Amino acid sequence: MKSLFEPETHQDILIRIEKLNENTQAQWGKMDVAQMLKHCQLTLEIANGKRQMKATGGFFLKKMVFKAFKPMMYNDKPWKHNLGTAKELIITDSYIFETEKNNIVNLINEFVGKREINNWPLHPLFGHFTTEQRGQMQYKHLDHHLTQFGI
């Protein structure tokens, strides 16, 4: 599985983002390109420790479900189109494309700069991820949404 912490993969993601423009159309889903960039920023902000997200409740069944799905966050199998997301990550407001494009690049670079960290904050839904898994998970999320826009 590719990782955002790999220099070639990092550069590939930045090149793909550069190919986006404000008129790039989604091949599936409800978000426009600026909303997609904003959505991806939120997950990077959580990973970078800049944003808190409400942790799930203490129900045993819910914890077991999340545990079962956790490997899908960082394995090689692509995510399905129109996959659901946490309500805190749903974007419906309008955003300025160039601003969001600059913001996502900065957050990606900040995340990549943390590749030596071993004490990441717990993920609010899935708990502990290793540094390797975090790099894979962030790559997979960005790849999923760039693919959504044909990039």
Protein Blocks (a to p, Z undefined) as FASTA:
>chain_A
ZZfklmklmmmmmmmmmmpcfklccfedjbdfklmmmmmmmmmmmmnopaccddddfbfk
lmmmmmmmmmmmmmmbdcdehiacdfklpcfbdcdfklmmmmmmmmmmmmmmmmmpcbdc
ddfklopadfklmmmmmmmmmmmmmmmnoZZ
